[in-house]
């Protein structure tokens, strides 16, 4: 999963996958990660 972060397509696919797995938790986690990356 972490490897997908290295390219935009994989990043988006991983985001979509995580959103399906644990919607609320993953969205919060991704929001934090994105804010850190920015």
mmCIF file of the N, C-alpha and C atoms, coordinates in Angstrom:
data_MODEL
# 
_entry.id   MODEL 
# 
loop_
_atom_site.group_PDB 
_atom_site.id 
_atom_site.type_symbol 
_atom_site.label_atom_id 
_atom_site.label_alt_id 
_atom_site.label_comp_id 
_atom_site.label_asym_id 
_atom_site.label_entity_id 
_atom_site.label_seq_id 
_atom_site.pdbx_PDB_ins_code 
_atom_site.Cartn_x 
_atom_site.Cartn_y 
_atom_site.Cartn_z 
_atom_site.occupancy 
_atom_site.B_iso_or_equiv 
_atom_site.pdbx_formal_charge 
_atom_site.auth_seq_id 
_atom_site.auth_comp_id 
_atom_site.auth_asym_id 
_atom_site.auth_atom_id 
_atom_site.pdbx_PDB_model_num 
ATOM 1   N N  . UNK A 1 1  ? 0.839   -1.206 0.000  1.00 0.00 ? 1  UNK A N  1 
ATOM 2   C CA . UNK A 1 1  ? 0.000   0.000  0.000  1.00 0.00 ? 1  UNK A CA 1 
ATOM 3   C C  . UNK A 1 1  ? 0.870   1.252  0.000  1.00 0.00 ? 1  UNK A C  1 
ATOM 4   N N  . UNK A 1 2  ? 1.899   1.274  0.842  1.00 0.00 ? 2  UNK A N  1 
ATOM 5   C CA . UNK A 1 2  ? 2.766   2.445  0.927  1.00 0.00 ? 2  UNK A CA 1 
ATOM 6   C C  . UNK A 1 2  ? 3.441   2.749  -0.405 1.00 0.00 ? 2  UNK A C  1 
ATOM 7   N N  . UNK A 1 3  ? 3.778   1.703  -1.154 1.00 0.00 ? 3  UNK A N  1 
ATOM 8   C CA . UNK A 1 3  ? 4.439   1.892  -2.448 1.00 0.00 ? 3  UNK A CA 1 
ATOM 9   C C  . UNK A 1 3  ? 3.568   2.692  -3.406 1.00 0.00 ? 3  UNK A C  1 
ATOM 10  N N  . UNK A 1 4  ? 2.256   2.567  -3.261 1.00 0.00 ? 4  UNK A N  1 
ATOM 11  C CA . UNK A 1 4  ? 1.341   3.269  -4.156 1.00 0.00 ? 4  UNK A CA 1 
ATOM 12  C C  . UNK A 1 4  ? 1.461   4.782  -4.003 1.00 0.00 ? 4  UNK A C  1 
ATOM 13  N N  . UNK A 1 5  ? 1.931   5.238  -2.853 1.00 0.00 ? 5  UNK A N  1 
ATOM 14  C CA . UNK A 1 5  ? 2.066   6.674  -2.610 1.00 0.00 ? 5  UNK A CA 1 
ATOM 15  C C  . UNK A 1 5  ? 3.074   7.315  -3.556 1.00 0.00 ? 5  UNK A C  1 
ATOM 16  N N  . UNK A 1 6  ? 3.953   6.518  -4.127 1.00 0.00 ? 6  UNK A N  1 
ATOM 17  C CA . UNK A 1 6  ? 5.032   7.080  -4.943 1.00 0.00 ? 6  UNK A CA 1 
ATOM 18  C C  . UNK A 1 6  ? 4.593   7.479  -6.345 1.00 0.00 ? 6  UNK A C  1 
ATOM 19  N N  . UNK A 1 7  ? 3.372   7.079  -6.727 1.00 0.00 ? 7  UNK A N  1 
ATOM 20  C CA . UNK A 1 7  ? 2.858   7.614  -7.990 1.00 0.00 ? 7  UNK A CA 1 
ATOM 21  C C  . UNK A 1 7  ? 1.399   7.999  -7.818 1.00 0.00 ? 7  UNK A C  1 
ATOM 22  N N  . UNK A 1 8  ? 0.963   8.988  -8.574 1.00 0.00 ? 8  UNK A N  1 
ATOM 23  C CA . UNK A 1 8  ? -0.351  9.592  -8.359 1.00 0.00 ? 8  UNK A CA 1 
ATOM 24  C C  . UNK A 1 8  ? -1.486  8.591  -8.590 1.00 0.00 ? 8  UNK A C  1 
ATOM 25  N N  . UNK A 1 9  ? -1.365  7.788  -9.624 1.00 0.00 ? 9  UNK A N  1 
ATOM 26  C CA . UNK A 1 9  ? -2.396  6.784  -9.898 1.00 0.00 ? 9  UNK A CA 1 
ATOM 27  C C  . UNK A 1 9  ? -2.545  5.830  -8.727 1.00 0.00 ? 9  UNK A C  1 
ATOM 28  N N  . UNK A 1 10 ? -1.428  5.294  -8.285 1.00 0.00 ? 10 UNK A N  1 
ATOM 29  C CA . UNK A 1 10 ? -1.456  4.369  -7.158 1.00 0.00 ? 10 UNK A CA 1 
ATOM 30  C C  . UNK A 1 10 ? -1.988  5.041  -5.904 1.00 0.00 ? 10 UNK A C  1 
ATOM 31  N N  . UNK A 1 11 ? -1.626  6.310  -5.733 1.00 0.00 ? 11 UNK A N  1 
ATOM 32  C CA . UNK A 1 11 ? -2.080  7.075  -4.573 1.00 0.00 ? 11 UNK A CA 1 
ATOM 33  C C  . UNK A 1 11 ? -3.593  7.167  -4.573 1.00 0.00 ? 11 UNK A C  1 
ATOM 34  N N  . UNK A 1 12 ? -4.165  7.519  -5.725 1.00 0.00 ? 12 UNK A N  1 
ATOM 35  C CA . UNK A 1 12 ? -5.615  7.656  -5.839 1.00 0.00 ? 12 UNK A CA 1 
ATOM 36  C C  . UNK A 1 12 ? -6.306  6.308  -5.672 1.00 0.00 ? 12 UNK A C  1 
ATOM 37  N N  . UNK A 1 13 ? -5.727  5.255  -6.222 1.00 0.00 ? 13 UNK A N  1 
ATOM 38  C CA . UNK A 1 13 ? -6.296  3.922  -6.103 1.00 0.00 ? 13 UNK A CA 1 
ATOM 39  C C  . UNK A 1 13 ? -6.271  3.451  -4.654 1.00 0.00 ? 13 UNK A C  1 
ATOM 40  N N  . UNK A 1 14 ? -5.164  3.745  -3.976 1.00 0.00 ? 14 UNK A N  1 
ATOM 41  C CA . UNK A 1 14 ? -5.038  3.364  -2.578 1.00 0.00 ? 14 UNK A CA 1 
ATOM 42  C C  . UNK A 1 14 ? -6.044  4.127  -1.730 1.00 0.00 ? 14 UNK A C  1 
ATOM 43  N N  . UNK A 1 15 ? -6.226  5.410  -2.035 1.00 0.00 ? 15 UNK A N  1 
ATOM 44  C CA . UNK A 1 15 ? -7.204  6.232  -1.324 1.00 0.00 ? 15 UNK A CA 1 
ATOM 45  C C  . UNK A 1 15 ? -8.600  5.647  -1.486 1.00 0.00 ? 15 UNK A C  1 
ATOM 46  N N  . UNK A 1 16 ? -8.939  5.280  -2.716 1.00 0.00 ? 16 UNK A N  1 
ATOM 47  C CA . UNK A 1 16 ? -10.252 4.712  -2.992 1.00 0.00 ? 16 UNK A CA 1 
ATOM 48  C C  . UNK A 1 16 ? -10.435 3.377  -2.262 1.00 0.00 ? 16 UNK A C  1 
ATOM 49  N N  . UNK A 1 17 ? -9.385  2.569  -2.252 1.00 0.00 ? 17 UNK A N  1 
ATOM 50  C CA . UNK A 1 17 ? -9.443  1.275  -1.572 1.00 0.00 ? 17 UNK A CA 1 
ATOM 51  C C  . UNK A 1 17 ? -9.630  1.447  -0.072 1.00 0.00 ? 17 UNK A C  1 
ATOM 52  N N  . UNK A 1 18 ? -8.863  2.346  0.521  1.00 0.00 ? 18 UNK A N  1 
ATOM 53  C CA . UNK A 1 18 ? -8.970  2.589  1.956  1.00 0.00 ? 18 UNK A CA 1 
ATOM 54  C C  . UNK A 1 18 ? -10.334 3.165  2.312  1.00 0.00 ? 18 UNK A C  1 
ATOM 55  N N  . UNK A 1 19 ? -10.851 4.022  1.447  1.00 0.00 ? 19 UNK A N  1 
ATOM 56  C CA . UNK A 1 19 ? -12.164 4.617  1.687  1.00 0.00 ? 19 UNK A CA 1 
ATOM 57  C C  . UNK A 1 19 ? -13.237 3.528  1.744  1.00 0.00 ? 19 UNK A C  1 
ATOM 58  N N  . UNK A 1 20 ? -13.074 2.494  0.930  1.00 0.00 ? 20 UNK A N  1 
ATOM 59  C CA . UNK A 1 20 ? -14.029 1.387  0.937  1.00 0.00 ? 20 UNK A CA 1 
ATOM 60  C C  . UNK A 1 20 ? -13.851 0.533  2.185  1.00 0.00 ? 20 UNK A C  1 
ATOM 61  N N  . UNK A 1 21 ? -12.614 0.358  2.626  1.00 0.00 ? 21 UNK A N  1 
ATOM 62  C CA . UNK A 1 21 ? -12.327 -0.516 3.747  1.00 0.00 ? 21 UNK A CA 1 
ATOM 63  C C  . UNK A 1 21 ? -12.863 0.060  5.066  1.00 0.00 ? 21 UNK A C  1 
ATOM 64  N N  . UNK A 1 22 ? -12.402 1.261  5.386  1.00 0.00 ? 22 UNK A N  1 
ATOM 65  C CA . UNK A 1 22 ? -12.814 1.903  6.644  1.00 0.00 ? 22 UNK A CA 1 
ATOM 66  C C  . UNK A 1 22 ? -13.080 3.364  6.352  1.00 0.00 ? 22 UNK A C  1 
ATOM 67  N N  . UNK A 1 23 ? -14.293 3.663  5.977  1.00 0.00 ? 23 UNK A N  1 
ATOM 68  C CA . UNK A 1 23 ? -14.596 4.977  5.419  1.00 0.00 ? 23 UNK A CA 1 
ATOM 69  C C  . UNK A 1 23 ? -14.213 6.125  6.344  1.00 0.00 ? 23 UNK A C  1 
ATOM 70  N N  . UNK A 1 24 ? -14.824 6.199  7.510  1.00 0.00 ? 24 UNK A N  1 
ATOM 71  C CA . UNK A 1 24 ? -14.577 7.351  8.378  1.00 0.00 ? 24 UNK A CA 1 
ATOM 72  C C  . UNK A 1 24 ? -13.124 7.417  8.842  1.00 0.00 ? 24 UNK A C  1 
ATOM 73  N N  . UNK A 1 25 ? -12.614 6.296  9.337  1.00 0.00 ? 25 UNK A N  1 
ATOM 74  C CA . UNK A 1 25 ? -11.251 6.273  9.857  1.00 0.00 ? 25 UNK A CA 1 
ATOM 75  C C  . UNK A 1 25 ? -10.234 6.640  8.793  1.00 0.00 ? 25 UNK A C  1 
ATOM 76  N N  . UNK A 1 26 ? -10.374 6.054  7.614  1.00 0.00 ? 26 UNK A N  1 
ATOM 77  C CA . UNK A 1 26 ? -9.394  6.288  6.556  1.00 0.00 ? 26 UNK A CA 1 
ATOM 78  C C  . UNK A 1 26 ? -9.458  7.725  6.045  1.00 0.00 ? 26 UNK A C  1 
ATOM 79  N N  . UNK A 1 27 ? -10.660 8.275  5.973  1.00 0.00 ? 27 UNK A N  1 
ATOM 80  C CA . UNK A 1 27 ? -10.794 9.650  5.496  1.00 0.00 ? 27 UNK A CA 1 
ATOM 81  C C  . UNK A 1 27 ? -10.108 10.616 6.448  1.00 0.00 ? 27 UNK A C  1 
ATOM 82  N N  . UNK A 1 28 ? -10.255 10.377 7.743  1.00 0.00 ? 28 UNK A N  1 
ATOM 83  C CA . UNK A 1 28 ? -9.579  11.215 8.733  1.00 0.00 ? 28 UNK A CA 1 
ATOM 84  C C  . UNK A 1 28 ? -8.068  11.067 8.598  1.00 0.00 ? 28 UNK A C  1 
ATOM 85  N N  . UNK A 1 29 ? -7.624  9.809  8.473  1.00 0.00 ? 29 UNK A N  1 
ATOM 86  C CA . UNK A 1 29 ? -6.193  9.530  8.347  1.00 0.00 ? 29 UNK A CA 1 
ATOM 87  C C  . UNK A 1 29 ? -5.613  10.180 7.102  1.00 0.00 ? 29 UNK A C  1 
ATOM 88  N N  . UNK A 1 30 ? -6.331  10.033 5.968  1.00 0.00 ? 30 UNK A N  1 
ATOM 89  C CA . UNK A 1 30 ? -5.832  10.604 4.719  1.00 0.00 ? 30 UNK A CA 1 
ATOM 90  C C  . UNK A 1 30 ? -5.815  12.125 4.767  1.00 0.00 ? 30 UNK A C  1 
ATOM 91  N N  . UNK A 1 31 ? -6.813  12.710 5.432  1.00 0.00 ? 31 UNK A N  1 
ATOM 92  C CA . UNK A 1 31 ? -6.850  14.166 5.567  1.00 0.00 ? 31 UNK A CA 1 
ATOM 93  C C  . UNK A 1 31 ? -5.607  14.648 6.310  1.00 0.00 ? 31 UNK A C  1 
ATOM 94  N N  . UNK A 1 32 ? -5.254  13.933 7.365  1.00 0.00 ? 32 UNK A N  1 
ATOM 95  C CA . UNK A 1 32 ? -4.060  14.283 8.129  1.00 0.00 ? 32 UNK A CA 1 
ATOM 96  C C  . UNK A 1 32 ? -2.800  14.109 7.285  1.00 0.00 ? 32 UNK A C  1 
ATOM 97  N N  . UNK A 1 33 ? -2.718  12.993 6.569  1.00 0.00 ? 33 UNK A N  1 
ATOM 98  C CA . UNK A 1 33 ? -1.547  12.733 5.731  1.00 0.00 ? 33 UNK A CA 1 
ATOM 99  C C  . UNK A 1 33 ? -1.399  13.786 4.639  1.00 0.00 ? 33 UNK A C  1 
ATOM 100 N N  . UNK A 1 34 ? -2.515  14.134 4.001  1.00 0.00 ? 34 UNK A N  1 
ATOM 101 C CA . UNK A 1 34 ? -2.473  15.122 2.928  1.00 0.00 ? 34 UNK A CA 1 
ATOM 102 C C  . UNK A 1 34 ? -2.054  16.482 3.465  1.00 0.00 ? 34 UNK A C  1 
ATOM 103 N N  . UNK A 1 35 ? -2.531  16.839 4.648  1.00 0.00 ? 35 UNK A N  1 
ATOM 104 C CA . UNK A 1 35 ? -2.163  18.130 5.229  1.00 0.00 ? 35 UNK A CA 1 
ATOM 105 C C  . UNK A 1 35 ? -0.676  18.157 5.572  1.00 0.00 ? 35 UNK A C  1 
ATOM 106 N N  . UNK A 1 36 ? -0.141  16.997 5.968  1.00 0.00 ? 36 UNK A N  1 
ATOM 107 C CA . UNK A 1 36 ? 1.299   16.904 6.259  1.00 0.00 ? 36 UNK A CA 1 
ATOM 108 C C  . UNK A 1 36 ? 2.112   17.015 4.975  1.00 0.00 ? 36 UNK A C  1 
ATOM 109 N N  . UNK A 1 37 ? 1.641   16.332 3.919  1.00 0.00 ? 37 UNK A N  1 
ATOM 110 C CA . UNK A 1 37 ? 2.362   16.345 2.645  1.00 0.00 ? 37 UNK A CA 1 
ATOM 111 C C  . UNK A 1 37 ? 2.363   17.735 2.014  1.00 0.00 ? 37 UNK A C  1 
ATOM 112 N N  . UNK A 1 38 ? 1.304   18.500 2.235  1.00 0.00 ? 38 UNK A N  1 
ATOM 113 C CA . UNK A 1 38 ? 1.241   19.854 1.695  1.00 0.00 ? 38 UNK A CA 1 
ATOM 114 C C  . UNK A 1 38 ? 2.165   20.743 2.503  1.00 0.00 ? 38 UNK A C  1 
# 
